[in-house]
């Protein structure tokens, strides 16, 4: 049946065309260009160089600027205490009064001895003058004249000794009023009225401390000091030209990082290493007008020991680590494509990393949205300020 055969041939040909068309579809898809994914928004920051103070946070204790232990310089009975315990006293202010009657009597006795000595000087002087006149006419012997001159000089020496005794008696009388040698805050009294005290006794009557300004004694490890000296030698750290040769000190009062309101200055760094702790002692002086710092307080102090010019700081969230622990950032090129870039960091400075190598001023890095990017992908850079504005203001909290 020729018609049936023709129909079968036409069906076979149609099936072959369908198979060929299906085989050609992948080839057409491969030849067609693939459309690139839309760039994702990421927060991008531009690297800048800045002037970074080099600081060291060190432990220390506060010490009074001046300390005076009050001791009597004469023996006697305390008759009066003329200060309030815990109050502020001025230099030269009376603190105690010792019974002065014995010393007034000693002064009167010394004055009488001086009058006696001066009377003897007058007699011996007149006698020596007469003998000198008589010696010219040989009315007296040379020996008698020499004895008269010697007696005159002895009387003058006795008068000088009497004057010295008066001065000593007057000094002892002044010592019966015990005064403060410095201005400051006085503590409790170790004696009361009626107590017997002796000159230069071991026990102090009271202690006066000047705490404005106040010292802060610090300890710095030898390794920190050696590292700082290496940085100075390498030129990466320089002395602060605006510090007038003194390092600025900020006192940290508590674990929360509360800074004391007054800035201090570093006075000196010791040259002796403590053998037990391998540390070097430093001393700073800090103004203390409101007596907020008291002697013996444990504090921490941030000492600005130099300055690093053209330092590069980047946010810590911009850095990620590879399996071997090396630091990387996502670096943008001129077409806003990102690629992982190796860097080296020195230390944390607040919420930033100090970068030593790998970045230059003007480089752009991803600081937010690191998880959304892939190597070679194009991104849409958003400045940090724009990203904050895009988030919108926080909603009010319902009461």
Secondary structure, DSSP 8 states (H G I E B T S, - for coil): -HHHHHHHHHHHHHHHHHHHHHHHHHHHHHHS-------EEEEEEE--EEEEEEEEEEEEEEEEEEEEEE--SS-EEEEEE-S-TT-EE-TT-EEEEE--HHHHHHHHHHHHHHHHHHHHHHHHHHHHHHHHHHHHTTSS-HHHHHHHHHHHHHHHHHHHHHHHHHHHHHHHHHHTEEE-SS-EEE---S--TT-EE-TT-SS-SEEEEEEEEEEEEEEEEHHHHHHHHHHHHHTSSB--GGGTT--EEEEE-STT--B-SS-EEEEEEEEEEETTTTEEEEEEEE--TT--S-TT-EEEEEEEEEEEEEEEEEEGGG-EE-TT--EEEEEE-TTSBEEEEEEEEEEEETTEEEEEES--TT-EEEEE-GGG--TT-BEEEE-HHHHHHHH--------
